[in-house]
Amino acid sequence: MTLRKIQELHCFMKTGDYYRYIAEITTDEERTQAAENARLAYAKSEEICEAELPVTHPIRLGLALNYSVYFYEILNSPEKACDTAKTAFDNAIKELDRLPEENYKDSTLIMQLLRDNLTLWKSEKQTNENDDEEQQEVEDIEFSQACKLYFCGKVPAQLYFCGKVPALLYFCGKVPLQLYFCGKVPAQLYFYGKVPTQLYFCAKVPALLYFCAKVPALLYFCAKVPALLYFCGKVPAQLYFCGKIDSEHMQGDYYRYLAEFAVGNERQETAECSLTSYKNAVDNAADLPATHPIKLGLALNFSVFYYEILNSADRACTVAKTAFDEAIQELDSLNEESYKDSTLIMQLLRDNLTLWTADMSVKDGDEQVGQRPEDIDCEQEES
């Protein structure tokens, strides 16, 4: 696959995601146009993937995941969503024996998300099959599912950034925009790398520093979508992030993504920043009920941090199990408004627990190998 094709594919994929998000928060003609733009971009991405990538490739699977969510959330078509997800899952299963080792973890994680969505969508379809309700109106569309898939922390950052350029460079604005969006606008006009991270995630600096009005809308984010919409908790709380928890949580996610690609002292520093941010978010969320989707989402990402960055399956399982068990005990008191979001995140917590405990069982008989030099010593956090 040529660099030009990689750039073209990435541009189409991110354009599809961009317009899908626009369609989630707009109405009437603007929503219709955004939905159509998303469909065209996803279709182009699908065409390239089918011609260039094997069915088990994580980028191709990631596209199928996002495209199926588009059908379900934007077009209100569970049948098409299930068909897209099932086709991708079934095709990948048939070729699983040929999956390269370097892609195995990413691909199987996305396959798990595809399977989880299929299970959820089919169960909802059975529940609603006797209903005579028409398609939901624009105002009734929820995009919590899309947010969940993008921010849940189960899919590594490289799946959203094509895996060719480290996320570190993407976030710091050190690579030209054309590597991501086939454009010619300098990266500093898109992401202003010198703004302190805490200001970035609190949206206390002008949106212009992050989303330059000179960047066309198709280049993923433009001035029409203010930074505060994604980074300062102005979206409804039930959509996963809010207030101070949002700020610390997003900082934790940000540094976790950087730690995935950094090495040596840089990796240790970013991991420590991530750990501190997650702990602050946990403290801020202490007063939230155990079933609140924000609190559950934080536990989900924090547990992934322990597992993926600190290589501590024990602590990852403890965080996930504690959050899941406490939420189960209060499930009867969960309000209807948050029920769908909370139970979806609880399902992800449970799936991760199943996966991690299975991995731990397999490794029980193996000798413990020392961590790589760039890995964080889990014991350091207690000092």
N, C-alpha and C positions, 0 to 999 in steps of 0.2 A: 504494500500500500504506500503510495507516494506521499511526500510531505504535503503536496497540494491537495490530495484527496483527504488527508487527515484534517487539514485546515477547513476544507469545504464541509466535511462531515460534522466537525465540531461546531462550525458556524450554524449549520442547519439545526443541529440538536439543541443548541442553546437558544436559537431563535424560536423553536417550537416551545421550549420551556417558558421563555419570556412571554410569548403571546398566550400561553395557557394560564399563566399567573394573571395577565391582564384580563383575560376572560372571566377569571374567578371573581374579580372585584369591580367589574363594569356591568352595564345593563344595556338593553335595547340594541340599537344598531352598532354601537361601539363593541359590545360583547360579541355580536354575530360576526363582525369583521375580524376581531381578535381570534375567535375560535377558528375561522376559516384560514387565517394566516398560520395558526398553530398546526392545523391539519396539513397544509401544504408543506410546511417545514418538516414535520414528522415524516410525511410520505417521501420526501426527498432523502431524508436521513435513512429511512428504511430501504430505499432503492440502493443507496451506496453500500449499506451494511450487507445486504443480500448478495451484492456483487463482489465485495471485497473481504468480508470477515466470516470466519466459521461460526456456526450456530452457538458454539460454547463461549465465544469471545465475550468478556465482561461488558464491553462497550455496546455490543449488539444486544445483549440481554438487558442492559440498563436502558437502552432505547425502548425495547419492548415493554419494560416496566412503566416507563413514563408515558408511552403511547397508550397503554391500556388504561392508565389512570385518567388520561385525557378523555378517552371514550366514556369512562364511567362517570367522571365528575363534571365534565363540560358538556358532552353530548347526551348524557343520561341514557347511555346504551350499555346496560350490563351484558347483553349478549355479545356485542362486539368487543367489549373489554375482556370478557372471559375467553373469547375466541383468540384474541391477540396474545393474552397471557398464556393460555393453554398450548397454543401452537409453539411459542417460544420455549416453554418448559419441556414439552414432549420432544421437540427436536433436539434440545440440549441433552436430555436424558439419554437419547439414542447414541449420542456422540461423546458421552462422558468419559469413556475409556481413553479417548484420544485427547483429552483436555491437558494442555501443558501444565507442568507443576507450578510454574510462576503465576498462572491464572486461576488455579484450582480454588483457592480460598475466595477470591472476589466473585468468581462465577457462581459457585455454590451458594454464597450468601444471597446473591440476587435471585437465584432460582428459588431459594427459600421464601423470599419476599413475594415472588410471583405465585408460589403455591399458597402462601398465606392469604393473598388477595383473592385468589380463586375460591378458597374456602369461605372467606367472608362474603364475597359477592354472590356465590351460589346459595348460601344460607339466607341472605337477605332476599334473594329472588324467590325462594320457596316461601318465605314469610309473606311476601307481598303478592304472590301469584293470584290470590283471590280478590285482590283490591282492584277497584275500577278507577283509581286515580290516574289522571293524565300526567304527562311529563311535568316535572317541577318547573315553576316559573324561575326566571333569572334570579330574582331576589332570594329564592330558597336554596340556591346552590351552595354547598359547603365546600370549602377548600382545605379543611383540616386534614383530609386524607393525603392531599398533595403535600402539605407542609410536613406531615408525618414522614412521608417517604423521603423528603429532601433533607430533613433535619434530624431524623431518628438516630443517626450515628451508626447504623448497621452497614451502610455502604461507604467504603473509603472515599475520601475526597477525590482521589485520582479518577474515579469513575465519572465525576462531573467535569473534570478538567482534562479529559482525553488521555490521561496517564502519560503524556509525552513531556510535559514541562512541570517541574515540582510546584506544588501549591504555594510553597514559600515565595517563589518568584511571582506567581500570579497575584498574591495578596499584597506584596510589597511594591508592585508596579515596576518591576525591574526587567520585564520583557515587553517587546512591542505588542501592541494590541492585535496586529494581524496574526500573531500566533494563535489567537483565540477566536477572533471574529472576522478574519479576512479583511480588516479595515486598514486605514492609513493614519489613524489618529494616535499620537504618542500616548504611551501607557499612563504618563503622569496626568493626562487630562481625564483619564478614566478612573484610576485608583491613585489617590494621592498618598504615596508611601510614607511620607514624613509626619503624618498626623498620628499622635499617640493612639494606641489601640483602644484605650478606655474612652477616648473621645469618639473614635470611629463607631463603637458599638452603642454609645449613648446618643449618637446623632447630635452632639452639641456643636459640631462644626457644620457649615453650610452644605446642603446636599450637593451643591455644584462641585465641591471638591471630590465627590465620589461618582456623581452621575452627570457628566458634562453635557450641556445642552447641544453641543456640536456633534455628538455621537448619534447617528441615526437610530431610530427605534429598533430596527431589526438587529442591531448590535447588542441585544440582550437587555440592557437597562438604559433608559434615557431620562431626561429631565421630567418626563411625564410621570415617572414613578419615583417620588421623593424617597430619599434614603430612609427617612424616619418610618416609612411604611414597613420596611423589613427589619430595621435595627433598633427602634426605640419603643417598641411595645404599643404603638398606636392601633395596631390591629386588635380585634377582640381577644380578650384573655383566653377564651376557650380554644383559640387557634394556636395554643402551645406556649407562647412566651409573653411576659408582661413585666413592666416596671423594673425594679432593681434586680429581680431574679433574671429577667431578660438580659440585662446588661452583663451580669456576671456569667450567666449560662452561655451566652454567645461568645464571650471572651474565652471561656473554657473550651468551647468547640473550636474557636479560631486557633488557639495555641495547640490544641490536639491535632488539628490538620497539619500545622507546621511541623510538629514533632514526628509525624508519620514520614516525613521526607528528610528531616535534618539529621545530622550525625555529630558525634563527639560532644563538645561542650555546648554547642548550639542546641542539640537535641535535649540535653539535660536541662538547659535554661527554659526552653519552651515547655517542656513537660512540667517543670516546677511551676511555671506561670499558669499552666492549665489546671494543675492540681489546686493551686490557691484560689483560682476563680471558681472552680466547681465547689470547693468547700464554702466559699462565701455565698454562693447561690443556695447551697443546702441550708446554711444558717438563715438566709433571708426567707426561705420557703418553709421554715419550721412551723409557722402558724397556719399553713394551708392544710386542709384535710388530706388524709392519706390517699383519697381517691381523686384528688384534683389532677387534671391532665398535665398541668405545668409541673407539679411535683413528681409525677410519674415519669414525664419526659426527661426531667433532670436526672432522675435515678437511672434511666435507660442510658443516657449519654455518659454519665459518670461511671457506670459499670463497664461500658465499652472502653473508656479511658484506662481503667485498671487492667482490663484484659489485653488491649491492643498496645498500649504505650508502656505501662509498667510491668507487663508480662506477669500479672498477678491474677491467676484464675480464681484463687480462693477469695480475694477481696472483691473481685468482680461479681462472683456468685453471692457473696454476703450482701452487697449493695442491692443487687437485683432481687434476691429472695426476700430481703427485709421489706422492700417497697411493695413487692407482689403480695406477700402475706398480710401486711398491714392494710392494703387496699381491699383484699378479699374479706377481711373482717368487717369492713365498713361498706361493703358493696350495697347493702340494703338501703343505706342512707344516700347513695349516689343520686344526684338530681338528673332528671331526664335530659337536660340541656347538655350535660357533660358525659352522658353514658357512653355514647359511641366513641368519642375520643379516648376516654379513660380505658375502656375495655380493649380497644385496639392496641394501646401502649402496653397494657397488661399482657396481652397475647405476645407481643414482641419480647417483653421481659421473660415470659415463660419459655419462649422458643430459644432465647439466648441461654437460659439456665440449662435447658435440655442439651444444647450443643456443647456448652462449656463443661458440664459435668461428664458428658461422654468423652470429651477430649482428655479430661483429667483421669478418667478411668483407664484410658488407653495408655497414658503415660506413667501410670502408677508403678509399673515394673521397670521402667527405664531409669537409667542413671541420670541424676540431675546434672545438666551441663551448665557451666558458667555462662552468665549473660555476656552478650557482645559488649565491647568497650563503650559503644554509644548508647547502650540501654540504661535506663534509670534503675538504680538499686531501690527496690520497693521499700526497703527498710529505712531509707533516708527520710521518708515523709513523716516518720514518727519522731525524728529528732527535732 
